[in-house]
Amino acid sequence: MRLIHTADWHLGRLFHTVHLTRDQEQVLEQLVALVAEVHPSAVLIAGDIYDRAVPPTEAVELLDDVLTQIVVGHGVPVIAISGNHDSAARLSFASTLLRERGLYMIGELPREFAPISLTDEHGPVHICPLPFADPADARYAYGDDSIHDQEAAAAAGVARALAAMPAAERRVAIAHAFVAGAEETPESERPLSVGGSTQVPAAVFGGFDYVALGHLHRPQRCGSDTVRYAGSLMKYSFSEHLHEKSVSVVEVGAPGSAPGAAGMAGRAQVTVETVALTPPRDVRRLEGTLDEILALGRTDPRRDDYVLAALLDKGALLDPIGRLRSAYPNALAIERPLYDQAGSGESRRPRPGVVGDLDLFDAFFRYASGDGMSTDQRTQLAAVVNALERRRREAAP
């Protein structure tokens, strides 16, 4: 069975105040063309379809157009889950009606798990959607008070999914999670939650033939060729300027076709081909003096790319961003590495001494009471902070 795995579209994204919807439209045209060429059994979208819980109108219209082309125009089912940027409730709207046309939008955790089953000449392949959920939401949905972090939430969802399917048949998971050992892009990915473990060991997904992951923007495998991130649709920060964006075309073989012990256990052989996506404008980091970059721009065939300029000049510069835009119209930011060693659009890390919400409050609590917060108090505070973050996402313009 052939599947297309994609994730992290972030429709409606603003990049340094630039609306990316038209760029996203052109990249998604390439995805639709790939669907027409490959004609897979399904397209899997592993979360963060939108960039925020209340997306702009043009982002909703773009999603509607793309899904209509794939599902109605090419007759290919789409199975999509919510990510931490999405509103689970909004993404689930009319999902029961849409299933009849082959569009599966799974936003909220189901109380009773029911896989989506597809069939090829070797029998069924069960697709297991595991949408993102905060630990508090997972505790409620699963009725399990022991869930306090992302690992426990994922493990509970996986256990329910595996229990709902025959062990001898092929199984594919779609999940939105931070799998331990994977490489994150700090400027691009919003933390999944506050407090508790935010990472999920790859072993949690050990019962599946293939795991289609979303959340991290760099395409990569996680400990196994069959546990993979497709990566984001486009480059969404200057820290991603070295990434190569793609979607994954996944071939799931017959049960028991995997080599070695995995095949003896009934696992299918899985092969993954990455297909590059090319945006109309790239995201680039240029380094040199202002005069050097201006000279480069005079003959640069890609002068319309989104540019961060790392200026190596010493001393003051008069209107550097204005002068840059005479050569690179989409110059969006500048850095002065000689003066700010903390900034490098390639891998900017939090500055030493910057603390998170929990640690900041703990310091205040210790100052006010003379003692630090207990584990239970930190857990309760984390739940409050995460609830406030959800409300902030819902209210975002």
C-alpha positions, 0 to 999 in steps of 0.5 A, spaced: 500 500 500 502 506 498 501 512 502 503 520 502 505 522 509 506 530 510 505 534 516 506 541 519 502 545 514 501 551 518 496 555 514 496 562 515 503 563 518 506 570 518 513 570 517 516 577 520 509 580 518 509 577 511 503 573 509 505 566 507 498 564 504 500 565 497 507 561 497 503 555 501 498 555 495 504 554 490 507 549 494 501 545 495 499 545 488 506 541 488 503 536 493 496 535 489 500 534 483 504 528 486 497 525 489 495 525 481 501 522 479 502 517 485 495 516 486 496 513 493 491 509 498 491 515 502 494 522 504 496 522 512 497 529 515 500 529 522 498 535 525 499 543 525 494 544 519 493 551 521 498 556 524 493 558 530 487 556 533 483 561 529 486 561 522 485 567 517 479 566 512 484 565 506 488 559 510 481 556 511 479 557 504 486 554 501 485 548 506 478 547 503 480 548 496 486 543 497 482 537 500 477 538 495 482 537 489 485 531 493 478 527 495 473 529 490 478 531 484 482 525 485 478 520 489 484 519 494 482 519 502 485 524 507 486 522 514 488 528 518 489 529 525 490 536 530 497 538 532 498 543 538 497 549 533 490 547 531 483 548 535 481 540 536 474 542 536 474 546 530 478 541 526 473 536 528 467 540 525 462 536 521 467 530 521 462 525 521 459 527 515 466 528 511 467 521 513 462 519 508 466 523 502 473 520 504 475 526 509 477 524 516 479 530 520 480 527 527 481 533 532 479 530 539 481 524 542 476 519 542 473 515 548 473 509 544 478 508 539 476 506 532 481 505 526 480 507 519 481 501 515 484 501 508 485 495 503 490 492 498 491 486 495 495 483 501 489 485 506 487 491 511 492 496 513 489 500 519 490 507 520 491 509 527 490 517 528 493 519 535 491 527 535 495 532 539 492 533 546 495 536 553 495 531 559 489 534 562 485 533 556 488 525 555 486 524 562 479 526 561 478 523 554 481 516 557 478 516 564 485 515 567 488 520 572 495 517 572 496 521 565 501 527 567 505 528 561 506 527 554 509 520 554 503 518 558 498 521 554 501 518 548 502 511 551 495 511 553 493 512 546 497 507 543 495 502 548 487 503 546 489 503 539 493 497 539 487 493 543 482 495 537 486 491 532 488 484 530 495 483 532 496 480 525 494 485 521 498 491 518 498 498 522 500 505 521 500 510 526 499 518 525 501 522 531 503 529 533 509 529 538 516 530 540 519 523 539 526 523 544 532 523 540 529 527 534 532 534 532 528 540 534 528 547 531 528 551 537 525 558 533 520 554 529 516 549 534 512 551 540 513 547 546 508 542 547 506 543 554 509 546 560 511 541 566 512 534 566 516 530 560 514 533 553 518 528 549 515 521 548 520 515 547 520 512 540 519 505 543 512 507 545 510 506 538 513 499 537 507 496 535 506 499 528 509 498 522 510 505 520 509 511 524 507 518 521 509 524 525 508 531 525 511 537 530 518 537 528 520 541 522 526 537 520 524 531 516 528 525 519 527 518 522 527 517 529 531 511 531 528 507 526 526 508 518 519 506 520 518 512 525 519 518 521 517 526 521 515 528 514 517 535 516 514 542 515 511 544 508 516 550 508 521 553 512 518 557 517 524 561 520 531 563 519 533 557 523 530 552 518 534 555 512 539 549 511 533 544 511 530 541 505 523 540 505 519 534 502 513 529 503 514 522 504 511 517 499 511 510 504 510 503 501 507 498 506 508 491 503 505 485 505 504 482 512 511 478 514 515 481 509 520 485 513 527 482 514 529 478 519 526 478 526 521 483 524 518 479 519 517 473 523 513 477 528 508 479 522 511 486 520 511 489 513 517 491 509 516 499 509 520 503 504 520 511 504 521 516 498 522 523 500 519 528 494 522 535 495 517 541 495 520 547 492 517 554 494 517 560 490 521 564 495 527 560 499 529 562 506 536 564 506 541 567 511 547 571 507 553 573 511 558 579 509 559 586 510 553 590 507 557 592 501 558 585 499 551 583 500 549 589 496 554 587 490 551 580 491 544 582 490 546 585 483 546 579 480 543 574 484 537 570 480 534 569 487 534 576 489 526 575 491 528 570 497 526 571 504 533 574 507 536 574 513 543 578 513 548 577 518 552 583 517 560 583 519 561 591 518 564 594 524 561 601 527 555 604 525 551 603 519 545 608 516 539 604 515 542 598 513 535 594 512 533 599 507 539 599 503 538 591 503 531 592 500 534 595 494 538 589 493 533 584 496 526 586 496 524 581 501 530 582 506 526 581 513 532 581 518 539 583 520 544 580 525 550 583 527 554 577 529 560 581 531 556 585 537 551 580 538 554 573 539 547 570 541 544 571 535 545 566 529 539 565 525 542 558 524 541 555 531 539 560 536 538 558 543 535 560 549 540 565 553 543 563 559 539 565 565 532 565 561 527 561 565 520 558 564 514 560 567 514 554 572 521 556 574 520 563 575 513 562 579 517 557 583 522 562 585 517 567 587 514 562 591 520 560 595 521 567 596 514 568 599 514 562 603 521 560 604 520 553 601 519 551 594 513 548 591 511 541 592 511 536 586 503 536 586 503 544 586 508 544 580 503 539 577 497 543 578 500 550 576 503 546 570 495 545 568 493 552 569 499 555 565 497 550 559 490 551 560 491 559 559 496 557 553 490 553 550 485 560 551 491 564 548 491 560 542 484 560 541 483 568 542 489 569 537 487 573 531 
